Amino acid sequence: MKIGFHLTPFWSPTERCDGMDNNLNGAIDEGVLSTFYIDSDGDGFGSPGRTIEACTAPAGYAGSFSDCN
């Protein structure tokens, strides 16, 4: 009896924004993070003075830095 199986590699040549080193180059999420800007007044618009890079916007941050106040 022949038993077959399929091996799926645990790595990917393409980096994904998931907190893992998908392409096994020693860096995590390189080139796929977005910049988010502090939204001190909660209006959905951030200020360029304070930023964070992440996969998704953390609480209190916005994807736009066009806050007018």
C-alpha positions, 0 to 999 in steps of 0.5 A: 500500500502506498501512502501519499502526502503533500508537504506544504512549506512553512515559509513564503517568498512573500512577506505578509503583515502577520508578525512573522518572518515569512521569507526567512530573512531575519526581519519581521513584516519588512516592507508591508507595515503601514504608518499611522498617526496619533489622533489626539482629538479622536476625529479620525485624522492624525497629526504627523508629529507622532507615528507608529508602524503597524499592520492595522491602526492601533486605538488612538491612531489614524491612517491620515495625517491631515488633522487641521486642529 
